[in-house]
């Protein structure tokens, strides 16, 4: 039912009401109602169909055209709009689609000015695709996702460690997958006093994941309390044979989309790509199992800059600033009542986080 509603809204706004909706956004922009705009994309064909039916003529028309998908609200006050392009990341990353990428960025800049918003947020892989594949500069007011992702992962580790009654000096972490996010995350977590190593996983030309062959890497995974999965898709993690190497008590902090299927893994999985703040939610919720109160970690850099007017490029200061603004992991919704109250208690929350990581 929700998929039908989402498809109807997406198609109706993207075709019939395309110009009237821009007029309404422009009027709202005169009153500075919206603080930021956020661009999302489907990770695969299944997710794409939750926004846009697989009708070729419709897909071609909406390709590269950011279309309103819903609102971001704080309490009952709208503070942002999220937009959707029905283009898969593998298509956007192709060199021949450079013009398409430039068009999307140009249109998002126009939308920001029209809406009177302060910042533009890019979901997940969009920042690296635009900047590294197409040499499009990503700088304020456009924000990529990396700092928000690192904050969310660290908060998820804090929460899971608290639940396990373990402390920072005892935690061993294996990061599966490198890249810019993996290297930056490794540096940040190591700086926080956590024992952390990167385990590289190779891909074949067909995109299949090769199992770990290095004895040193295998030992890292065996001893890890937490395995952070940065592979693009959850299925990649399953195919890599890591589940047969990990210990039964190892927890997986999953950052992939689509996520790892819990039924295919005996170890506990925690979603590390979602944050929350009391009163803030997405209307309509994003597809792919997201709750309304779960905010994508990749939206946090643009959202935080829009709310406070401060830009923190350094990871340490960004994470500290996000905590001061009461952002935390969305996993806290599953926390037992006693710990949940502690985490809502300001000073006590800070003490627990300091102890854990």
Secondary structure, 3 states (H helix, E strand, C coil): CHHHHHHHHHHHHHHHCHHHHHHHHHHHHHCCCCCEEEEEECCCHHHHHHHCCCCHHHHHHHCCCCEEEEEEEECCEEEEEEEEECCCHHHHCCHHHHHHHHHHHHHHHHHHHHHCCCEEEECCCHHHHHHHHCCCCCCCCEECCHHHHHHHHHHHHHHHHHHHCCCHHHCEEEEECCHHHHHHHHHHHHHCCCEEEEECCCECCCCCECCCCCHHHHHHHHHCCEEEECCCCHHHHHHCCHHHCCCCCCEEEECCCCCCCHHHCCCEEEECCEEECCCEEEECCCCCCCCCCCEEHHHHHHHHHHHHCCCCCCHHHHHHHHHHCCCEEHHHHHCCHHHHHHHCCCHHHHHHHHHHC
